[in-house]
Amino acid sequence: MQATIINKLQAIENDHNIKLLFACESGSRGWQFPSPDSDYDVRFIYVRPYNYYLSVQNRKYDCNFPINDELDIYGWDIRKVLQLIGKSNTTPFEWLQSPIMYKQQPGFRDQLWALCQHFFSRRSNIHHYLGIANGALESMGPGNEIGIKKLFYVLRPMLAAKWCLEKNTIAPMTIGPLMELLPSDLQKEVSDLILLKAGSGESFVIRISDRLRSYITQQMFGIDLHSKEMEKDHFKAGRLDDFFIKTIEENDY
């Protein structure tokens, strides 16, 4: 599949007259808890020729493709990515931490990651992650039964929100460092669930312990309570503009 993805990315560059700056795996494979039937969530950042950005016309700043049984792939223009970073959007933060990279221009990821540190909003990131976790938690039954994929759409965002609250930094993308925030007994339970997910379909339904259910509920309530006391962050766009100009100048073709 690695070769298929790289070939697909090369075809996208050629067919759409774009230059890929970075491409990675997102989703459960990037988060490091895939199921056997998990698809490949490929995400990329690209740039177009310099003159593309010098127009009064409305422009397209993303590339979307039909999802097939195995491959879900799309990308965003560097302009859109920088706009999202300016809003402290978690998606670029996660892409740049992916443990699975398919392509990158030398130094690009490190430079953009360094820029992201100036645009971290604890409040915004917590609200984003709690929103995902709460949405997935709604599928849990009264007897603590939940689809195993949905469970990790509760656990990972909840722990990411907890990381943002307690450490006041961008949360890790992968589940490993986040699990260090769990009590030791729950680390064991979640590790066992990751092993179970690795051998089960994503729709497989499990029943979690009362202890884990209680921990999730208490943590989400407490994190939400703390986040409501935080003021909204406001960032200036100067660094983003500088990075944008530098990127389109250096990568003109």
N, C-alpha and C positions, 0 to 999 in steps of 0.2 A: 504493500500500500504506500510506503514511503516514496518509491519511484513513481507511482501513479500520481501522487499529490504533487511532486516536484515537476513532473511533466505537465500537469494541468496548470500549475502556476506559470510555467514558461509560456504555455499557449495563451493564457489570459494576458500576459504582458504583450505578446505579439499581436493578438486580435484586437486589443483595446488601446494600443499605443500608450501604455503606461509603464512606469519603472517601479518595480517592487523594492521597497526599502527594508521591509521586514515581513516575515510570515511565520506563523506559529500554530500550535494546537491549543484550542481552548476546550471548554466543556469537561466532561468527566475524565477524559484521558489526560488532559492538562492538569486537572485537579488531583489526579493520581488515585481515583477510585472507579475505574471503568467496569462495566459489565461485558460479558461476551458479545452482546448484541449492540453495544454502544457504537454510534456512528463516529466519524471523524469530523470534528468541528474545526475547520481551517480558517484562520483569520489573517488578513494581511493589511499592511499600510503601504500606500503607493504615492507617487508624485507624477505629475504630467509635465510636458514641456513648459518652460517659463511663460511663454506668451499666452498659454491657456488661461492664466490667472489675470491677464490684463484685458478684460472685456467688460462691457456694460451689460452683456447678456447674462441671464441666469444660467448657472452651470451645474452640472451633476458632480457630486462629490462622494459617490459610493458606487460599488460594483456588486450587483446581486446576481445569483445564479439559481436555477431550480435545484431543490434538494433531491438527491436520489437515495437509494437504500443505505448507502454507506458514507456518502460524502456531503457535508453541509459546508459550503464555502462562500465567503463574501469578504469584501475589503472596503476600507475607507481611505479617502484622500487625506494627505497630511494636513491639509487645511481644516478638514472636519475633525480630525483627531486632536489637533491643537485647540480647537474651539471647545471640545469636550473636556480636555485637560484643564482648561481655564474655568470650567464649572466643577472641577474635582470629580469628574465622572469616573467610576471605578473600572469601567471596561478597559480603557487604555492601560490603567495601572496593572490590571491582571494580565493582559496580553504580553506586556513587556517582562513579566516574571515567568512566563511559561517555560517549563523544563524541556519542551519539545519544540525546537526551532527548525523550520524548513528552509529559511533563506533570510539573509540580512546583509545590508551594505556595511562594510567595515566601520565599526564604532557607532553605528546609528542607534542601536538599542541603548547602549550605555549613556550616550548623550541625551537621548529623550528621557530615559529613566532619571537622570540627574535633574532634568528640568521639572519632572513631575513632583519632586520633593518640595518645590516652592508653591505647589497648588493643592496641597492636601488639606481638605476640610474634614475634621473629625465628625462634625455634625452631619454633613451631607453624606459621608460614607456610611455612618451608622444608620441613617434613615433608609438609605438604599438597601443595605443588607437586611435590615429588619423587615422591610417590605417584602423581599423575596422569601424570607423565612416564614413570615406570617401567612403569606399566600399558600405556601406548601403545607404548613401546619394545619390548614383548614381541611385537608384530606385525611387527617388522622381520625380514626374511629374512637368511640367511647371506651373500647377495650384495648386501646393503644396499638391498634393494627394500622399499618400504613405501607404503601408500596415502597420498596427499598430505595428506588431512585428518588422518590419524594422525600424520604427521610434525610437523605444527604443534601437535598435542597432546603432542608431545615437546619441541619447541623453545621454545614460549612458556612453559610451566611451568618448564622447566629454567632459562631466562634469568630468570624471575621469582624463582626460588629463589636464583640467583646475585646478583640485585639485593638481595634481603633480607640475604644474607650480607655482601656487600661494603659496602652503603650503610646497612644497619640502619634501613631505612624501609619503609613499605608499597610494594610493587612497583606500577609503572604497569600499567594494564589493557591499553593498546594496544601493539602489537608494535614501533612505531617507536623509542621510547626504549630498550626492552629490547635492540634490535639494536645499540645503541651499545656494548654489553658484548662484542660479538663482535670477533675480529680482522678487519682490513679485508678480507682475501680472502674470509672467510666471510660478511661483510656483503654482498658482491657476490653470492655464491652464494644466500644466503637471499632477497635482493631479487629475483633471477631466479625463484626458486621461488614467491614471492608472486605475481609476474606470471603464472606458469604456472598457479597455482591459480585465479586470477581468470578464466581461460578454460577450465578443466577441471572435470569433475564431481568430487564429493568422493570417489568411489571410485577415481579414476584412480591407477594405481600408477606410482611413479617409482623410480629408482635414485640414491641420493645418493653423493657422493664419499667415498672412504676418509678423507679429511681431516676432513670434517664428522662422519662416524661416530665417528672417533677422538676428536674434540673433545667430542662429546656424552658419550661414555663416561667420559673423563677428568674432565670437569667434574662430572658427576653423582656420581662416586666421591668426588672431593675435597670437594664441598659436603656430602655425607652425612657424611663423616668429621668435618668441622668442626662440623656440627650436633649430633653425638653428645656433644660436649664442653660444650654449652650447658645451663644449668639451666632447668627449667620455670618459666615466668612465672605469677604469681598476681596478679589484679587485684581491687580492691574495687569494689562495685557502686554506690556512692553517686552518682557522676556519671550512671550509667545510670538510676537511679531518678529523679533530678532531671529528666533529659531526658524520661523517660516521662511523669511527672506534668505537666510543662509542656506537652508535646505534646497529651495527651488533654484538658487543660483549654482550651487555645487553639483546639482543633479540634472541640469538642463541637458537636453539631448536633441 
